[in-house]
Amino acid sequence: MTRRALFSSAAVAAFGADPRQRHFEVEYRVEITGVPDRKSASVWLPVPRADAYQKIVRREIDSHWRYRITNGQESNQFLFTTANSDGEIRMTIEAIRLERVAPIEASRAVEQDPGPGCCLHPDRLVPLDEKVRGWARDVVAEAGAKSGLEMARAIYRHVVATVKYDKSGKGWGRGDIYYACDARRGNCTDFHAIFIGYCRALGIPARFAIGLPLPPKRGRGQIAGYHCWAEFHAKGIGWIPVDASEAAKDPARRDYFFGAHDENRLEFSRGRDVHLSPHQAGDPLNFFIDPYAEVDGKPFRGLKSTISFRDVG
C-alpha cells in the first residue's frame, strides 16, 4: 500500500510528492484509586479520532468497568465509564500520522469554507476585548500586513520572536493570553493562546488542537507531557497549520512551522472550554488531554496516567 492510499485525496492534493509519515502505537493507561465506599466516579478519557492526516489503524480498550464511546463538539470523542471501585483503563492506539504541509499559494490550494463565524469566539482565558484587539492591531500595523495571510504571518513571527519557551515558575501552561503577553514565556498553550487570540481579534478564524508529542528519533519510550498546536483560515487557501512553540524551540525551523505540522504527533482533541459527553457537572475543561473524573459532581483526583509509545515497522 502506498502512502497516498492511506489517506484521502484531499489530504495529499497539496503535496507535490508523498509527505512524510509515521506509523506508531501509543498506550494510554489510567489507574483509578481511592473511589469512596458506596460511591462511584464518572470518568472521561479523550479518544483520538481519524481525519485526513491521522489514520487510526487499531484501537483496543481494556477497562475494569463497562464503557462507551461518546461524541462531542468539534468532532471530539470520549471514553466514558462509571467506576465504583479501584481499577484501570488501558487504551492502545495504533496510528499513522501524515506530515501536513499547507501550500501557501492560493493557486495550489483546495479551498475550505470555515462557515460563518467559525472559530472567532472568545475562550475563558482568551478574551477578545479591546486590549487584546489593540495588541493585535499594533503587531500587524508594525509589519505593514494587509491580507489575512500577511496578518497571521506577522502574528506568528511576533509570538515566536518575543515569547520564550520556559516552564519555570508559576502561571504557565494554562493558555492564559494575559499571562502569556505579560510574562512572555510559557509552554505551547501559552504560545498558541496569543496566536489564536490575536488572529480572532482581527477576524481571522483560528482553532486549537492538543495531543501527544513523539520524539523525532524512532524507537520506544515514555511520553511525559502533552503538546498543542493551531490552525488559521486564509481566504482562497483554507486551513493553514501553525506550531509556534516548536518554532521557538528550534529557530532553524521557524519558516517550516508556519504552514506545517510534522508527523511526530497524535491529536486527541480540539478546542478550549471543552464540554464532555455525557456533560460533566463541573465547569468546561480548559482543554482535554488528561483523564477527568467526578464524584458527586465534584472533580475527583484519584487518577494517575502513564503514556508510552513504540514505532511500528
Backbone as CSV, one residue per row, in Angstrom:
resi,resn,N_x,N_y,N_z,CA_x,CA_y,CA_z,C_x,C_y,C_z
1,MET,0.857,-1.199,0.000,0.000,0.000,0.000,0.884,1.238,0.000
2,THR,0.611,2.197,-0.876,1.408,3.408,-0.938,0.973,4.376,0.138
3,ARG,1.791,5.367,0.374,1.425,6.382,1.351,0.135,7.080,0.943
4,ARG,-0.016,7.381,-0.327,-1.203,8.088,-0.774,-2.469,7.287,-0.521
5,ALA,-2.375,5.978,-0.601,-3.562,5.150,-0.427,-4.081,5.162,1.004
6,LEU,-3.249,5.571,1.944,-3.651,5.553,3.342,-4.556,6.714,3.712
7,PHE,-4.577,7.763,2.907,-5.289,8.965,3.268,-6.152,9.435,2.115
8,SER,-7.090,10.341,2.431,-7.994,10.854,1.415,-7.225,11.666,0.380
9,SER,-7.829,11.807,-0.804,-7.191,12.586,-1.861,-7.013,14.029,-1.454
10,ALA,-7.937,14.555,-0.635,-7.821,15.942,-0.182,-6.567,16.150,0.652
11,ALA,-6.197,15.118,1.407,-5.040,15.250,2.292,-3.739,15.343,1.532
12,VAL,-3.668,14.712,0.371,-2.408,14.687,-0.368,-2.417,15.598,-1.574
13,ALA,-3.560,16.241,-1.856,-3.664,17.075,-3.045,-2.690,18.245,-3.006
14,ALA,-2.351,18.691,-1.797,-1.498,19.862,-1.656,-0.023,19.542,-1.856
15,PHE,0.342,18.299,-1.962,1.750,17.909,-1.981,2.213,17.584,-3.401
16,GLY,3.413,18.024,-3.730,3.994,17.622,-4.999,4.590,16.235,-4.920
17,ALA,4.896,15.770,-3.727,5.442,14.435,-3.510,4.814,13.886,-2.249
18,ASP,4.985,12.584,-2.033,4.403,11.983,-0.840,4.974,12.650,0.411
19,PRO,4.129,13.036,1.346,4.621,13.610,2.601,5.205,12.523,3.497
20,ARG,5.951,12.961,4.475,6.474,12.008,5.449,5.340,11.493,6.313
21,GLN,5.523,10.299,6.842,4.513,9.728,7.715,5.196,8.932,8.815
22,ARG,4.435,8.644,9.861,4.971,7.877,10.984,3.909,6.890,11.456
23,HIS,4.318,5.646,11.584,3.438,4.551,11.999,3.874,4.147,13.408
24,PHE,2.964,4.245,14.363,3.343,4.043,15.759,2.153,3.536,16.562
25,GLU,2.461,3.135,17.778,1.446,2.674,18.728,1.631,3.454,20.027
26,VAL,0.530,3.900,20.603,0.540,4.625,21.873,-0.327,3.856,22.868
27,GLU,0.196,3.671,24.070,-0.594,3.086,25.149,-0.873,4.169,26.179
28,TYR,-2.151,4.419,26.417,-2.629,5.438,27.358,-3.267,4.676,28.516
29,ARG,-2.609,4.707,29.659,-3.013,3.879,30.797,-3.419,4.771,31.972
30,VAL,-4.583,4.490,32.549,-5.106,5.295,33.651,-5.426,4.386,34.827
31,GLU,-4.815,4.654,35.966,-5.131,3.956,37.213,-6.059,4.833,38.038
32,ILE,-7.122,4.227,38.548,-8.101,4.944,39.357,-8.084,4.337,40.749
33,THR,-7.777,5.159,41.738,-7.678,4.673,43.113,-8.398,5.632,44.058
34,GLY,-8.838,5.081,45.190,-9.439,5.907,46.220,-10.891,6.263,45.984
35,VAL,-11.587,5.466,45.165,-13.020,5.725,44.987,-13.711,5.486,46.324
36,PRO,-14.461,6.454,46.832,-15.079,6.296,48.163,-16.047,5.108,48.213
37,ASP,-16.142,4.487,49.378,-17.073,3.377,49.569,-18.494,3.818,49.244
38,ARG,-19.209,2.920,48.570,-20.605,3.142,48.202,-20.798,4.375,47.317
39,LYS,-19.703,4.771,46.654,-19.762,5.869,45.694,-19.271,5.367,44.343
40,SER,-19.453,6.168,43.329,-18.900,5.850,42.019,-18.331,7.117,41.400
41,ALA,-17.342,6.937,40.554,-16.697,8.053,39.866,-17.080,8.018,38.392
42,SER,-17.506,9.155,37.871,-17.696,9.310,36.433,-16.344,9.661,35.837
43,VAL,-15.920,8.889,34.835,-14.568,9.034,34.297,-14.640,9.240,32.784
44,TRP,-13.874,10.230,32.300,-13.778,10.505,30.863,-12.308,10.461,30.434
45,LEU,-12.056,9.865,29.275,-10.744,9.904,28.629,-10.927,10.468,27.223
46,PRO,-9.955,11.235,26.718,-10.025,11.655,25.317,-9.665,10.478,24.412
47,VAL,-10.320,10.389,23.269,-10.084,9.297,22.324,-9.665,9.893,20.982
48,PRO,-8.481,9.573,20.477,-8.077,10.109,19.172,-9.031,9.651,18.073
49,ARG,-9.292,10.538,17.133,-10.152,10.193,16.020,-9.384,10.369,14.721
50,ALA,-9.874,9.706,13.696,-9.239,9.781,12.384,-9.634,11.072,11.676
51,ASP,-8.722,11.590,10.880,-9.040,12.681,9.963,-8.134,12.542,8.751
52,ALA,-8.079,13.573,7.938,-7.325,13.471,6.689,-5.837,13.251,6.907
53,TYR,-5.326,13.603,8.089,-3.888,13.497,8.341,-3.551,12.509,9.445
54,GLN,-4.542,11.810,9.934,-4.344,10.889,11.053,-5.216,9.660,10.844
55,LYS,-4.591,8.551,10.516,-5.320,7.304,10.318,-5.234,6.466,11.590
56,ILE,-6.370,6.072,12.123,-6.402,5.181,13.282,-6.516,3.754,12.742
57,VAL,-5.414,3.046,12.823,-5.349,1.683,12.295,-6.049,0.702,13.221
58,ARG,-5.872,0.914,14.516,-6.415,-0.030,15.503,-6.632,0.695,16.820
59,ARG,-7.737,0.348,17.484,-7.998,0.882,18.823,-8.466,-0.262,19.701
60,GLU,-7.732,-0.502,20.795,-8.086,-1.544,21.748,-8.238,-0.919,23.123
61,ILE,-9.305,-1.274,23.812,-9.565,-0.730,25.142,-9.802,-1.870,26.111
62,ASP,-9.025,-1.888,27.180,-9.172,-2.868,28.255,-9.564,-2.098,29.505
63,SER,-10.814,-2.264,29.941,-11.327,-1.482,31.056,-11.859,-2.395,32.156
64,HIS,-11.605,-2.004,33.391,-12.117,-2.737,34.548,-13.640,-2.641,34.634
65,TRP,-14.203,-1.602,33.973,-15.647,-1.367,34.009,-16.176,-1.250,32.577
66,ARG,-17.463,-1.449,32.427,-18.084,-1.244,31.128,-17.974,0.224,30.737
67,TYR,-17.812,0.496,29.466,-17.611,1.865,28.995,-18.369,2.070,27.690
68,ARG,-18.452,3.324,27.276,-18.986,3.641,25.963,-18.210,4.805,25.368
69,ILE,-18.206,4.879,24.043,-17.557,5.972,23.327,-18.632,6.989,22.948
70,THR,-18.406,8.240,23.303,-19.378,9.290,23.050,-18.767,10.361,22.147
71,ASN,-19.629,11.191,21.577,-19.199,12.244,20.660,-19.502,13.607,21.244
72,GLY,-18.617,14.567,20.977,-18.800,15.919,21.464,-18.626,16.943,20.376
73,GLN,-18.497,18.196,20.769,-18.303,19.277,19.820,-16.959,19.143,19.127
74,GLU,-16.852,19.748,17.957,-15.626,19.759,17.155,-15.136,18.354,16.832
75,SER,-16.077,17.420,16.709,-15.779,16.026,16.354,-14.962,15.302,17.414
76,ASN,-14.913,15.839,18.625,-14.187,15.159,19.688,-14.893,13.861,20.074
77,GLN,-14.087,12.884,20.506,-14.615,11.623,21.001,-14.089,11.379,22.412
78,PHE,-14.930,10.729,23.227,-14.579,10.479,24.624,-14.899,9.031,24.988
79,LEU,-14.085,8.491,25.888,-14.425,7.243,26.550,-15.054,7.622,27.881
80,PHE,-16.244,7.077,28.163,-16.920,7.373,29.422,-17.227,6.068,30.149
81,THR,-16.942,6.068,31.453,-17.273,4.909,32.277,-17.632,5.376,33.683
82,THR,-18.267,4.498,34.420,-18.587,4.745,35.825,-17.823,3.732,36.667
83,ALA,-16.907,4.220,37.484,-16.042,3.358,38.282,-16.538,3.331,39.726
84,ASN,-16.911,2.146,40.206,-17.378,2.013,41.595,-16.355,1.306,42.476
85,SER,-15.128,1.190,41.975,-14.037,0.570,42.738,-12.731,1.041,42.133
86,ASP,-11.623,0.691,42.751,-10.326,0.958,42.140,-10.145,0.058,40.923
87,GLY,-9.380,0.497,39.974,-9.154,-0.301,38.775,-8.344,0.456,37.749
88,GLU,-8.374,-0.034,36.518,-7.509,0.507,35.476,-8.225,0.497,34.132
89,ILE,-7.882,1.476,33.314,-8.286,1.525,31.911,-7.006,1.608,31.082
90,ARG,-6.926,0.778,30.074,-5.765,0.810,29.174,-6.271,0.932,27.741
91,MET,-5.901,2.005,27.086,-6.295,2.251,25.699,-5.050,2.211,24.818
92,THR,-5.082,1.358,23.821,-3.967,1.233,22.885,-4.420,1.724,21.519
93,ILE,-3.669,2.665,20.974,-3.984,3.263,19.686,-2.825,3.000,18.727
94,GLU,-3.109,2.339,17.613,-2.133,2.240,16.529,-2.539,3.245,15.468
95,ALA,-1.623,4.113,15.108,-1.965,5.213,14.209,-0.870,5.439,13.179
96,ILE,-1.259,6.070,12.102,-0.317,6.577,11.105,-0.581,8.071,10.974
97,ARG,0.422,8.842,11.265,0.295,10.293,11.202,1.036,10.809,9.971
98,LEU,0.360,11.633,9.219,0.904,12.201,7.994,1.408,13.613,8.243
99,GLU,2.608,13.903,7.778,3.074,15.285,7.816,2.096,16.154,7.030
100,ARG,1.791,17.314,7.577,0.867,18.218,6.911,1.601,19.502,6.554
101,VAL,1.718,19.776,5.284,2.350,20.996,4.809,1.355,21.695,3.898
102,ALA,0.844,22.841,4.322,-0.157,23.552,3.528,0.519,24.399,2.465
103,PRO,-0.002,24.376,1.256,0.518,25.292,0.235,0.048,26.700,0.547
104,ILE,0.961,27.621,0.675,0.587,28.992,0.992,0.039,29.708,-0.250
105,GLU,0.481,29.274,-1.451,-0.004,29.895,-2.672,-1.422,29.417,-2.948
106,ALA,-2.345,30.358,-3.096,-3.755,30.002,-3.290,-3.971,29.167,-4.546
107,SER,-3.115,29.339,-5.543,-3.317,28.618,-6.800,-3.162,27.118,-6.638
108,ARG,-2.480,26.668,-5.577,-2.274,25.238,-5.374,-3.223,24.670,-4.327
109,ALA,-4.048,25.501,-3.731,-4.811,25.091,-2.559,-6.192,24.569,-2.911
110,VAL,-6.745,23.797,-1.992,-8.131,23.371,-2.059,-8.886,24.181,-1.009
111,GLU,-9.754,25.089,-1.458,-10.440,25.992,-0.535,-11.392,25.228,0.363
112,GLN,-11.400,25.569,1.636,-12.325,25.003,2.609,-13.042,26.154,3.288
113,ASP,-14.361,26.196,3.177,-15.143,27.266,3.779,-15.300,26.989,5.271
114,PRO,-14.815,27.880,6.141,-14.922,27.620,7.580,-16.339,27.809,8.115
115,GLY,-17.229,28.409,7.319,-18.577,28.667,7.799,-18.652,30.006,8.507
116,PRO,-19.817,30.623,8.541,-19.947,31.948,9.153,-19.661,31.911,10.654
117,GLY,-18.784,32.791,11.059,-18.462,32.909,12.487,-17.619,31.795,13.052
118,CYS,-17.121,30.899,12.208,-16.348,29.761,12.712,-15.055,30.222,13.371
119,CYS,-14.798,29.712,14.562,-13.511,29.877,15.233,-13.130,31.341,15.437
120,LEU,-14.133,32.171,15.704,-13.900,33.577,16.001,-14.357,33.948,17.408
121,HIS,-14.755,32.954,18.191,-15.318,33.200,19.512,-14.208,33.356,20.558
122,PRO,-14.474,34.058,21.645,-13.506,34.109,22.747,-13.560,32.834,23.576
123,ASP,-12.487,32.533,24.264,-12.455,31.486,25.280,-12.303,32.161,26.637
124,ARG,-12.532,31.393,27.707,-12.462,31.999,29.035,-11.106,32.634,29.307
125,LEU,-10.028,31.997,28.867,-8.693,32.528,29.099,-8.120,33.248,27.885
126,VAL,-8.925,33.354,26.832,-8.518,34.100,25.635,-9.663,35.042,25.259
127,PRO,-9.888,36.080,26.070,-10.969,37.019,25.761,-10.613,37.873,24.540
128,LEU,-11.631,38.389,23.894,-11.421,39.261,22.737,-11.902,40.667,23.090
129,ASP,-11.217,41.268,24.041,-11.585,42.609,24.477,-10.746,43.652,23.737
130,GLU,-10.973,44.912,24.051,-10.292,45.969,23.321,-8.787,45.967,23.571
131,LYS,-8.360,45.508,24.736,-6.925,45.448,24.995,-6.260,44.436,24.067
132,VAL,-6.849,43.241,23.942,-6.293,42.220,23.054,-6.368,42.688,21.603
133,ARG,-7.476,43.285,21.212,-7.598,43.783,19.838,-6.538,44.847,19.553
134,GLY,-6.277,45.697,20.545,-5.266,46.729,20.358,-3.877,46.139,20.188
135,TRP,-3.537,45.156,21.009,-2.240,44.496,20.863,-2.100,43.872,19.477
136,ALA,-3.151,43.204,19.020,-3.110,42.552,17.715,-2.961,43.573,16.593
137,ARG,-3.703,44.669,16.678,-3.607,45.702,15.641,-2.209,46.298,15.603
138,ASP,-1.597,46.482,16.766,-0.240,47.042,16.796,0.750,46.129,16.074
139,VAL,0.608,44.825,16.273,1.545,43.881,15.646,1.435,43.933,14.130
140,VAL,0.222,43.893,13.605,0.080,43.863,12.137,0.388,45.222,11.528
141,ALA,0.105,46.307,12.267,0.436,47.631,11.747,1.944,47.800,11.623
142,GLU,2.679,47.336,12.626,4.147,47.449,12.582,4.723,46.663,11.415
143,ALA,4.078,45.536,11.080,4.558,44.704,9.977,4.040,45.175,8.627
144,GLY,3.104,46.116,8.622,2.514,46.553,7.367,1.660,45.491,6.706
145,ALA,1.111,44.582,7.514,0.332,43.462,6.971,-1.071,43.925,6.610
146,LYS,-1.565,43.447,5.468,-2.886,43.848,4.986,-3.840,42.663,4.877
147,SER,-3.456,41.609,4.187,-4.332,40.463,3.981,-4.354,39.585,5.230
148,GLY,-5.344,38.671,5.304,-5.407,37.749,6.432,-4.147,36.912,6.550
149,LEU,-3.623,36.448,5.427,-2.401,35.648,5.441,-1.224,36.463,5.958
150,GLU,-1.086,37.696,5.487,0.011,38.547,5.949,-0.115,38.846,7.444
151,MET,-1.344,39.093,7.898,-1.536,39.388,9.322,-1.206,38.172,10.184
152,ALA,-1.646,36.980,9.763,-1.342,35.772,10.528,0.162,35.522,10.570
153,ARG,0.828,35.764,9.458,2.290,35.580,9.443,2.967,36.578,10.379
154,ALA,2.485,37.800,10.405,3.061,38.816,11.300,2.849,38.429,12.755
155,ILE,1.662,37.931,13.079,1.377,37.498,14.452,2.287,36.336,14.835
156,TYR,2.421,35.374,13.952,3.282,34.207,14.194,4.724,34.660,14.468
157,ARG,5.242,35.505,13.607,6.632,35.960,13.779,6.792,36.735,15.076
158,HIS,5.809,37.518,15.417,5.858,38.280,16.672,5.886,37.337,17.873
159,VAL,5.011,36.336,17.883,4.952,35.403,19.008,6.260,34.628,19.133
160,VAL,6.748,34.102,18.028,7.979,33.297,18.070,9.175,34.138,18.501
161,ALA,9.204,35.406,18.103,10.347,36.263,18.411,10.309,36.817,19.829
162,THR,9.121,36.920,20.433,9.029,37.641,21.713,8.645,36.770,22.902
163,VAL,8.271,35.511,22.663,7.889,34.617,23.755,8.947,33.514,23.875
164,LYS,9.353,33.225,25.092,10.376,32.210,25.357,9.716,30.924,25.845
165,TYR,10.162,29.792,25.300,9.667,28.507,25.806,10.358,28.248,27.144
166,ASP,9.586,28.422,28.230,10.167,28.393,29.576,9.075,27.957,30.546
167,LYS,9.262,26.796,31.177,8.254,26.264,32.087,8.671,26.406,33.547
168,SER,9.412,27.436,33.856,9.793,27.695,35.240,8.753,28.590,35.896
169,GLY,8.756,28.587,37.219,7.850,29.448,37.950,6.404,28.995,37.871
170,LYS,5.489,29.929,38.097,4.063,29.620,38.119,3.326,30.433,37.060
171,GLY,2.181,29.903,36.652,1.318,30.630,35.722,1.322,30.108,34.323
172,TRP,2.391,29.422,33.928,2.473,28.907,32.570,1.580,27.663,32.418
173,GLY,1.282,27.308,31.178,0.603,26.047,30.897,-0.903,26.107,30.917
174,ARG,-1.489,27.261,31.140,-2.939,27.378,31.178,-3.504,27.966,29.884
175,GLY,-2.639,28.487,29.021,-3.134,29.139,27.825,-3.870,30.423,28.139
176,ASP,-3.383,31.168,29.109,-3.969,32.431,29.538,-3.287,33.552,28.759
177,ILE,-4.021,34.202,27.874,-3.397,35.188,26.990,-2.831,36.367,27.769
178,TYR,-3.467,36.755,28.864,-2.943,37.878,29.640,-1.638,37.500,30.332
179,TYR,-1.585,36.286,30.887,-0.330,35.831,31.486,0.769,35.793,30.424
180,ALA,0.475,35.169,29.278,1.497,34.986,28.247,1.993,36.321,27.703
181,CYS,1.092,37.277,27.522,1.510,38.574,26.994,2.315,39.370,28.012
182,ASP,2.058,39.130,29.280,2.794,39.835,30.331,4.134,39.167,30.614
183,ALA,4.124,37.841,30.830,5.341,37.126,31.210,6.259,36.881,30.025
184,ARG,5.684,36.775,28.816,6.442,36.483,27.600,7.226,35.190,27.724
185,ARG,6.625,34.215,28.383,7.215,32.886,28.472,6.104,31.895,28.766
186,GLY,6.397,30.607,28.579,5.408,29.578,28.859,5.624,28.368,27.973
187,ASN,4.574,27.558,27.866,4.669,26.373,27.023,3.761,26.555,25.809
188,CYS,3.467,25.450,25.121,2.732,25.523,23.869,1.355,26.157,24.024
189,THR,0.666,25.911,25.151,-0.652,26.511,25.334,-0.562,28.037,25.397
190,ASP,0.490,28.532,25.989,0.660,29.973,26.126,1.007,30.621,24.786
191,PHE,1.910,29.999,24.032,2.231,30.492,22.692,0.977,30.588,21.834
192,HIS,0.187,29.509,21.838,-0.941,29.460,20.913,-2.147,30.244,21.424
193,ALA,-2.187,30.550,22.724,-3.215,31.471,23.216,-3.032,32.838,22.561
194,ILE,-1.787,33.300,22.489,-1.535,34.595,21.846,-1.841,34.516,20.358
195,PHE,-1.321,33.500,19.692,-1.527,33.403,18.245,-3.012,33.342,17.906
196,ILE,-3.739,32.435,18.550,-5.164,32.270,18.251,-5.945,33.517,18.660
197,GLY,-5.643,34.064,19.833,-6.361,35.250,20.300,-6.169,36.447,19.380
198,TYR,-4.940,36.695,18.961,-4.681,37.828,18.072,-5.358,37.622,16.723
199,CYS,-5.288,36.393,16.191,-5.955,36.123,14.908,-7.452,36.388,15.014
200,ARG,-8.088,35.829,16.011,-9.537,36.011,16.165,-9.886,37.473,16.390
201,ALA,-9.045,38.188,17.126,-9.311,39.600,17.388,-9.332,40.418,16.103
202,LEU,-8.657,39.933,15.063,-8.617,40.627,13.781,-9.541,39.993,12.751
203,GLY,-10.407,39.079,13.207,-11.374,38.472,12.306,-10.841,37.306,11.504
204,ILE,-9.710,36.737,11.912,-9.133,35.584,11.224,-9.520,34.328,11.996
205,PRO,-10.286,33.411,11.414,-10.646,32.188,12.133,-9.397,31.408,12.538
206,ALA,-9.361,30.952,13.783,-8.223,30.175,14.278,-8.733,29.160,15.282
207,ARG,-8.081,28.009,15.341,-8.539,26.942,16.223,-7.369,26.204,16.861
208,PHE,-7.688,25.494,17.931,-6.716,24.881,18.845,-6.873,23.364,18.805
209,ALA,-5.763,22.645,18.857,-5.779,21.181,18.971,-4.695,20.760,19.950
210,ILE,-4.922,19.614,20.615,-3.975,19.130,21.614,-3.830,17.622,21.494
211,GLY,-2.640,17.149,21.788,-2.371,15.718,21.707,-1.039,15.391,22.346
212,LEU,-0.336,14.437,21.752,0.934,13.967,22.297,2.069,14.245,21.329
213,PRO,3.238,14.642,21.851,4.419,14.768,21.013,5.193,13.446,20.992
214,LEU,5.712,13.090,19.851,6.596,11.932,19.742,8.008,12.422,19.492
215,PRO,8.998,11.868,20.182,10.375,12.278,19.901,10.737,11.951,18.457
216,PRO,11.463,12.836,17.777,11.784,12.581,16.362,12.517,11.262,16.125
217,LYS,13.355,10.858,17.083,14.087,9.608,16.922,13.151,8.431,17.116
218,ARG,13.127,7.525,16.140,12.241,6.367,16.217,12.700,5.408,17.306
219,GLY,11.719,4.667,17.844,12.038,3.710,18.902,10.846,3.492,19.799
220,ARG,11.091,3.572,21.100,10.024,3.414,22.068,10.394,4.162,23.337
221,GLY,9.396,4.456,24.180,9.686,5.147,25.425,8.443,5.756,26.035
222,GLN,8.644,6.539,27.073,7.561,7.204,27.772,7.331,8.595,27.178
223,ILE,6.087,9.055,27.235,5.745,10.410,26.833,5.346,11.158,28.101
224,ALA,6.095,12.189,28.422,5.939,12.832,29.722,4.828,13.878,29.751
225,GLY,4.487,14.439,28.624,3.509,15.520,28.640,2.808,15.673,27.308
226,TYR,1.972,16.693,27.226,1.173,16.923,26.030,1.854,17.926,25.108
227,HIS,1.266,18.128,23.947,1.672,19.196,23.038,0.416,19.721,22.356
228,CYS,0.392,21.009,22.072,-0.746,21.583,21.366,-0.257,22.417,20.193
229,TRP,-1.163,22.694,19.273,-0.825,23.436,18.062,-2.055,24.191,17.586
230,ALA,-1.953,24.843,16.429,-3.039,25.701,15.970,-3.177,25.634,14.458
231,GLU,-4.295,26.191,13.993,-4.545,26.411,12.570,-5.250,27.752,12.426
232,PHE,-5.076,28.386,11.292,-5.872,29.567,10.966,-6.385,29.431,9.543
233,HIS,-7.419,30.169,9.246,-8.042,30.079,7.927,-7.738,31.332,7.115
234,ALA,-7.221,31.127,5.909,-6.935,32.228,4.992,-7.834,32.113,3.769
235,LYS,-8.449,33.214,3.400,-9.341,33.205,2.248,-8.584,32.807,0.985
236,GLY,-9.203,31.944,0.196,-8.591,31.490,-1.039,-7.588,30.379,-0.862
237,ILE,-7.296,30.029,0.391,-6.309,28.979,0.655,-6.918,27.863,1.484
238,GLY,-7.521,28.197,2.609,-8.073,27.188,3.505,-7.366,27.204,4.842
239,TRP,-7.422,26.085,5.558,-6.825,25.974,6.893,-5.319,25.756,6.777
240,ILE,-4.574,26.552,7.518,-3.110,26.517,7.468,-2.578,26.145,8.850
241,PRO,-1.774,25.079,8.955,-1.244,24.655,10.256,-0.114,25.553,10.735
242,VAL,-0.030,25.684,12.064,0.987,26.518,12.705,1.440,25.819,13.982
243,ASP,2.725,25.902,14.289,3.234,25.399,15.565,4.275,26.377,16.085
244,ALA,3.799,27.403,16.773,4.670,28.494,17.206,5.659,28.076,18.280
245,SER,5.259,27.185,19.197,6.172,26.807,20.271,7.315,25.937,19.763
246,GLU,7.036,25.043,18.815,8.128,24.256,18.226,9.082,25.161,17.461
247,ALA,8.545,26.173,16.803,9.394,27.117,16.089,10.292,27.887,17.046
248,ALA,9.760,28.237,18.222,10.568,28.963,19.202,11.690,28.085,19.742
249,LYS,11.410,26.793,19.888,12.430,25.877,20.405,13.489,25.556,19.353
250,ASP,13.137,25.658,18.084,14.054,25.296,17.000,14.043,26.407,15.956
251,PRO,14.829,27.466,16.156,14.803,28.609,15.237,15.069,28.242,13.779
252,ALA,15.801,27.166,13.533,16.085,26.769,12.155,14.825,26.339,11.410
253,ARG,13.761,26.042,12.155,12.530,25.561,11.511,11.377,26.565,11.646
254,ARG,11.703,27.816,11.869,10.651,28.820,12.031,9.816,28.976,10.762
255,ASP,10.457,28.982,9.624,9.700,29.087,8.375,8.852,27.842,8.153
256,TYR,9.374,26.687,8.495,8.653,25.429,8.293,7.349,25.396,9.088
257,PHE,7.394,25.799,10.357,6.228,25.641,11.221,5.159,26.710,11.001
258,PHE,5.395,27.644,10.102,4.284,28.470,9.625,3.793,27.821,8.331
259,GLY,2.801,26.956,8.493,2.279,26.217,7.341,2.522,24.735,7.416
260,ALA,2.988,24.223,8.568,3.272,22.792,8.652,3.080,22.255,10.064
261,HIS,2.639,21.022,10.123,2.702,20.181,11.317,3.479,18.943,10.917
262,ASP,4.527,18.626,11.646,5.280,17.426,11.310,4.507,16.180,11.727
263,GLU,5.056,15.046,11.385,4.364,13.772,11.620,4.571,13.237,13.036
264,ASN,5.311,13.946,13.862,5.675,13.446,15.195,4.667,13.887,16.256
265,ARG,3.411,13.485,16.084,2.349,13.911,16.998,1.129,13.016,16.813
266,LEU,0.288,12.986,17.831,-1.002,12.294,17.769,-2.041,13.224,18.368
267,GLU,-3.013,13.638,17.579,-4.042,14.553,18.062,-5.105,13.798,18.845
268,PHE,-5.489,14.362,20.010,-6.516,13.762,20.853,-7.814,14.565,20.854
269,SER,-7.746,15.880,20.903,-8.988,16.664,20.955,-8.744,18.059,20.430
270,ARG,-9.858,18.747,20.152,-9.806,20.115,19.655,-10.605,21.034,20.559
271,GLY,-10.190,22.295,20.552,-10.970,23.318,21.217,-10.578,23.547,22.667
272,ARG,-11.000,24.689,23.184,-10.856,25.073,24.574,-12.247,25.083,25.191
273,ASP,-12.317,25.183,26.516,-13.598,25.203,27.234,-14.453,24.004,26.799
274,VAL,-13.917,22.827,27.016,-14.486,21.603,26.453,-15.645,21.086,27.303
275,HIS,-16.769,20.837,26.643,-17.913,20.160,27.248,-17.818,18.675,26.896
276,LEU,-17.805,17.835,27.917,-17.697,16.397,27.706,-19.061,15.808,27.383
277,SER,-19.056,14.538,27.047,-20.304,13.823,26.758,-20.222,12.435,27.385
278,PRO,-21.168,12.122,28.319,-22.210,12.997,28.863,-21.592,14.194,29.580
279,HIS,-22.380,15.244,29.706,-21.859,16.512,30.208,-21.375,16.384,31.649
280,GLN,-20.189,16.909,31.926,-19.675,16.927,33.288,-20.476,17.913,34.133
281,ALA,-20.497,17.700,35.428,-21.195,18.619,36.327,-20.399,19.897,36.545
282,GLY,-19.087,19.785,36.499,-18.239,20.942,36.735,-18.115,21.844,35.527
283,ASP,-17.223,22.813,35.634,-17.006,23.775,34.562,-16.447,23.093,33.319
284,PRO,-16.594,23.724,32.148,-15.924,23.205,30.956,-14.419,23.075,31.210
285,LEU,-13.805,22.068,30.613,-12.371,21.858,30.787,-11.592,22.839,29.925
286,ASN,-10.533,23.381,30.477,-9.707,24.336,29.745,-9.257,23.757,28.410
287,PHE,-8.790,22.524,28.429,-8.524,21.704,27.244,-8.532,20.273,27.732
288,PHE,-8.530,19.305,26.802,-8.728,17.921,27.242,-7.682,17.002,26.640
289,ILE,-6.745,16.611,27.489,-5.751,15.598,27.139,-5.554,14.632,28.299
290,ASP,-5.635,15.108,29.542,-5.541,14.246,30.716,-6.922,13.680,31.055
291,PRO,-6.980,12.493,31.672,-8.284,11.960,32.084,-8.928,12.866,33.120
292,TYR,-10.255,12.814,33.177,-11.000,13.648,34.105,-12.072,12.799,34.780
293,ALA,-12.312,13.051,36.069,-13.311,12.273,36.805,-14.033,13.154,37.804
294,GLU,-15.251,12.753,38.133,-16.044,13.440,39.151,-16.701,12.414,40.076
295,VAL,-16.816,12.776,41.343,-17.599,12.025,42.326,-18.582,13.006,42.947
296,ASP,-19.838,12.661,42.905,-20.894,13.546,43.406,-20.820,14.927,42.749
297,GLY,-20.483,14.938,41.475,-20.463,16.190,40.731,-19.271,17.086,40.986
298,LYS,-18.283,16.600,41.747,-17.093,17.390,42.030,-15.858,16.675,41.487
299,PRO,-14.837,17.440,41.041,-13.646,16.808,40.483,-13.027,15.806,41.447
300,PHE,-12.634,14.654,40.904,-12.019,13.583,41.683,-10.575,13.431,41.226
301,ARG,-9.650,13.441,42.171,-8.221,13.489,41.842,-7.540,12.128,41.848
302,GLY,-8.273,11.059,42.082,-7.629,9.760,42.204,-7.291,9.099,40.886
303,LEU,-6.668,9.848,40.000,-6.292,9.343,38.680,-4.787,9.484,38.481
304,LYS,-4.196,8.465,37.910,-2.792,8.518,37.535,-2.652,7.963,36.130
305,SER,-2.134,8.766,35.226,-1.995,8.309,33.838,-0.528,8.161,33.455
306,THR,-0.232,7.165,32.666,1.090,6.975,32.074,0.894,6.677,30.598
307,ILE,1.783,7.235,29.786,1.654,7.094,28.337,2.995,6.652,27.778
308,SER,2.943,5.662,26.917,4.158,5.176,26.270,3.893,5.028,24.766
309,PHE,4.966,4.932,24.003,4.842,4.767,22.557,5.883,3.781,22.063
310,ARG,5.608,3.224,20.892,6.623,2.469,20.167,6.334,2.625,18.680
311,ASP,7.391,2.772,17.907,7.231,2.848,16.466,7.000,1.458,15.894
312,VAL,6.189,1.405,14.859,5.835,0.149,14.198,6.548,0.096,12.853
313,GLY,7.230,-0.990,12.610,7.892,-1.155,11.324,9.240,-0.451,11.255
